Amino acid sequence: MEAPKIVKDEAKELINMYGDQIIHIGQYDNREVYQFLFPGESTTGFPFVYLVNHNEAVEKVTGPEALDILHIIQTTQNTVINI
């Protein structure tokens, strides 16, 4: 599933620096979740995830909360996630 335009708009700065590497990873709190993937050799801090509500609103999440969301998706939806 390709990331909707509202996610790409929110991640524009990261896309300009690292390329368009956004993947759909599941659902959380009745919202679709997308993760920005940094290139393999990049040293970064916390991951960036984007919560999308009906393709109308997007919330960017990073920090410990992003790790919590990724962990919940991985354990409840049997999804392998790159962190």
C-alpha atoms as an extended CHARMM CRD file, in Angstrom:
* protein
*
        83  EXT
         1         1  MET       CA              0.0000000000        0.0000000000        0.0000000000  PROA      1               0.0000000000
         2         2  GLU       CA              1.4850000000        3.3010000000       -1.0820000000  PROA      2               0.0000000000
         3         3  ALA       CA              1.5910000000        6.1510000000        1.4060000000  PROA      3               0.0000000000
         4         4  PRO       CA             -1.1210000000        8.7540000000        0.7960000000  PROA      4               0.0000000000
         5         5  LYS       CA             -0.2040000000       12.2680000000       -0.2680000000  PROA      5               0.0000000000
         6         6  ILE       CA             -0.9040000000       13.6880000000        3.2000000000  PROA      6               0.0000000000
         7         7  VAL       CA              1.7920000000       11.3880000000        4.6610000000  PROA      7               0.0000000000
         8         8  LYS       CA              4.2870000000       12.3090000000        1.9590000000  PROA      8               0.0000000000
         9         9  ASP       CA              3.5590000000       15.9960000000        2.5450000000  PROA      9               0.0000000000
        10        10  GLU       CA              4.1720000000       15.5680000000        6.2890000000  PROA      10              0.0000000000
        11        11  ALA       CA              7.4100000000       13.6370000000        5.6160000000  PROA      11              0.0000000000
        12        12  LYS       CA              8.6070000000       15.9800000000        2.8690000000  PROA      12              0.0000000000
        13        13  GLU       CA             11.7800000000       17.0460000000        4.6690000000  PROA      13              0.0000000000
        14        14  LEU       CA             12.8460000000       13.4340000000        5.3060000000  PROA      14              0.0000000000
        15        15  ILE       CA             11.9710000000       12.4290000000        1.7430000000  PROA      15              0.0000000000
        16        16  ASN       CA             14.0810000000       15.2930000000        0.3670000000  PROA      16              0.0000000000
        17        17  MET       CA             17.0660000000       14.2030000000        2.4840000000  PROA      17              0.0000000000
        18        18  TYR       CA             16.8320000000       10.3930000000        2.2820000000  PROA      18              0.0000000000
        19        19  GLY       CA             14.4110000000        9.4800000000       -0.5210000000  PROA      19              0.0000000000
        20        20  ASP       CA             10.8370000000        8.2360000000       -0.5900000000  PROA      20              0.0000000000
        21        21  GLN       CA             10.9850000000        5.2450000000        1.7560000000  PROA      21              0.0000000000
        22        22  ILE       CA              7.6040000000        5.1200000000        3.4680000000  PROA      22              0.0000000000
        23        23  ILE       CA              5.8910000000        1.7950000000        4.0690000000  PROA      23              0.0000000000
        24        24  HSD       CA              2.5140000000        0.7820000000        5.4290000000  PROA      24              0.0000000000
        25        25  ILE       CA              2.9760000000       -1.3660000000        8.5390000000  PROA      25              0.0000000000
        26        26  GLY       CA             -0.5240000000       -1.9410000000        9.8930000000  PROA      26              0.0000000000
        27        27  GLN       CA             -3.2270000000       -0.3500000000       11.9800000000  PROA      27              0.0000000000
        28        28  TYR       CA             -3.1790000000        1.2310000000       15.4100000000  PROA      28              0.0000000000
        29        29  ASP       CA             -6.0430000000        2.8940000000       17.2530000000  PROA      29              0.0000000000
        30        30  ASN       CA             -8.2920000000        2.6140000000       14.1580000000  PROA      30              0.0000000000
        31        31  ARG       CA             -5.7390000000        4.4560000000       12.0260000000  PROA      31              0.0000000000
        32        32  GLU       CA             -3.4380000000        3.3020000000        9.2400000000  PROA      32              0.0000000000
        33        33  VAL       CA              0.2340000000        3.4130000000       10.2430000000  PROA      33              0.0000000000
        34        34  TYR       CA              3.1300000000        4.2500000000        7.9400000000  PROA      34              0.0000000000
        35        35  GLN       CA              6.8180000000        4.2300000000        8.8360000000  PROA      35              0.0000000000
        36        36  PHE       CA              9.6260000000        6.1980000000        7.2470000000  PROA      36              0.0000000000
        37        37  LEU       CA             12.6020000000        3.9290000000        6.5920000000  PROA      37              0.0000000000
        38        38  PHE       CA             16.0130000000        5.5420000000        6.7640000000  PROA      38              0.0000000000
        39        39  PRO       CA             18.7370000000        4.1780000000        4.4530000000  PROA      39              0.0000000000
        40        40  GLY       CA             20.5970000000        1.2050000000        5.9410000000  PROA      40              0.0000000000
        41        41  GLU       CA             23.7580000000        3.0830000000        6.8770000000  PROA      41              0.0000000000
        42        42  SER       CA             22.0450000000        6.0990000000        8.4170000000  PROA      42              0.0000000000
        43        43  THR       CA             22.5230000000        6.8090000000       12.0850000000  PROA      43              0.0000000000
        44        44  THR       CA             19.2700000000        8.1580000000       13.4090000000  PROA      44              0.0000000000
        45        45  GLY       CA             17.3930000000        8.4760000000       16.6430000000  PROA      45              0.0000000000
        46        46  PHE       CA             13.8510000000        7.3220000000       17.0850000000  PROA      46              0.0000000000
        47        47  PRO       CA             11.7530000000        6.1180000000       14.1370000000  PROA      47              0.0000000000
        48        48  PHE       CA              9.1150000000        8.2980000000       12.4980000000  PROA      48              0.0000000000
        49        49  VAL       CA              5.6290000000        6.8610000000       12.1600000000  PROA      49              0.0000000000
        50        50  TYR       CA              2.5810000000        8.5040000000       10.6750000000  PROA      50              0.0000000000
        51        51  LEU       CA             -0.9540000000        7.7820000000       11.8560000000  PROA      51              0.0000000000
        52        52  VAL       CA             -3.5890000000        8.4150000000        9.2000000000  PROA      52              0.0000000000
        53        53  ASN       CA             -7.2700000000        8.8360000000        9.9620000000  PROA      53              0.0000000000
        54        54  HSD       CA             -9.4300000000        8.1390000000        6.8760000000  PROA      54              0.0000000000
        55        55  ASN       CA             -6.8870000000        9.8270000000        4.5460000000  PROA      55              0.0000000000
        56        56  GLU       CA             -7.9620000000       13.1380000000        6.0350000000  PROA      56              0.0000000000
        57        57  ALA       CA             -5.6400000000       13.7700000000        8.9590000000  PROA      57              0.0000000000
        58        58  VAL       CA             -2.0990000000       12.6590000000        9.6920000000  PROA      58              0.0000000000
        59        59  GLU       CA             -0.2280000000       12.6850000000       12.9900000000  PROA      59              0.0000000000
        60        60  LYS       CA              3.5690000000       12.3740000000       13.0000000000  PROA      60              0.0000000000
        61        61  VAL       CA              4.8840000000       10.4180000000       15.9710000000  PROA      61              0.0000000000
        62        62  THR       CA              8.4920000000        9.9280000000       17.0410000000  PROA      62              0.0000000000
        63        63  GLY       CA             10.3100000000        9.2950000000       20.2980000000  PROA      63              0.0000000000
        64        64  PRO       CA              9.3800000000        6.5600000000       22.7730000000  PROA      64              0.0000000000
        65        65  GLU       CA              5.7340000000        6.6970000000       21.6780000000  PROA      65              0.0000000000
        66        66  ALA       CA              6.7280000000        5.6600000000       18.1320000000  PROA      66              0.0000000000
        67        67  LEU       CA              8.5910000000        2.6620000000       19.5410000000  PROA      67              0.0000000000
        68        68  ASP       CA              5.5360000000        1.7210000000       21.5910000000  PROA      68              0.0000000000
        69        69  ILE       CA              3.2860000000        1.8660000000       18.5220000000  PROA      69              0.0000000000
        70        70  LEU       CA              5.6890000000       -0.2320000000       16.4510000000  PROA      70              0.0000000000
        71        71  HSD       CA              5.9840000000       -2.7880000000       19.2480000000  PROA      71              0.0000000000
        72        72  ILE       CA              2.2040000000       -3.0750000000       19.6010000000  PROA      72              0.0000000000
        73        73  ILE       CA              1.7600000000       -3.5730000000       15.8540000000  PROA      73              0.0000000000
        74        74  GLN       CA              4.5480000000       -6.1380000000       15.7180000000  PROA      74              0.0000000000
        75        75  THR       CA              3.1770000000       -8.2020000000       18.5970000000  PROA      75              0.0000000000
        76        76  THR       CA             -0.5410000000       -7.9840000000       17.8040000000  PROA      76              0.0000000000
        77        77  GLN       CA             -0.4430000000       -8.1930000000       14.0020000000  PROA      77              0.0000000000
        78        78  ASN       CA              2.5060000000      -10.5830000000       13.5750000000  PROA      78              0.0000000000
        79        79  THR       CA              4.3250000000       -8.0030000000       11.4710000000  PROA      79              0.0000000000
        80        80  VAL       CA              8.0970000000       -7.7870000000       11.1590000000  PROA      80              0.0000000000
        81        81  ILE       CA              9.1220000000       -4.1600000000       11.5920000000  PROA      81              0.0000000000
        82        82  ASN       CA             12.4890000000       -2.5100000000       10.9360000000  PROA      82              0.0000000000
        83        83  ILE       CA             13.3800000000       -0.3200000000       13.8680000000  PROA      83              0.0000000000
